Amino acid sequence: MPLHREPRLADPDGFYEALIDSQRDLSDDGAALMNAKLVLILANHIGDRAVLDEALALARPASAAAASASATSAPT
């Protein structure tokens, strides 16, 4: 199953508002913990490692990927 890249949420603004509201009274650390839990819950729901790997690659900043590639190819 490939990663769906086209918009699929019926109410994306409503979901974003619910996400923000769910973290409104949390500290930065609490919000980060909630986001980590949410990612793991949704990853478990998806269940397809190839789809998850593709999503990880898409979510990772391009600058971080380039820095990682240059660090692994640098002579030692």
CORBEL-V855485 format. One line per field, one symbol per residue. ss: DSSP state (H for helix, E for strand, - for the rest). psi: psi as a letter, one per 40 degrees, with the letter a starting at -180 (. if undefined). burial: 1 if it has 16 or more other ideal C-beta (glycine too) atoms within 10 Angstrom, else 0. Layout:
ss->???
psi->???
burial->???
This chain:
ss->-----------HHHHHHHHHHHH----HHHHHHHHHHHHHHHHHHH--HHHHHHHHHHH--HHHHHHHHHHHH---
psi->hihheihehdgddddddddddeedeiidddddddddddddddddddehdddddddddddhidddddddddddehi.
burial->0000000000000000000000000000001000000000000000000001001000000000000000000000
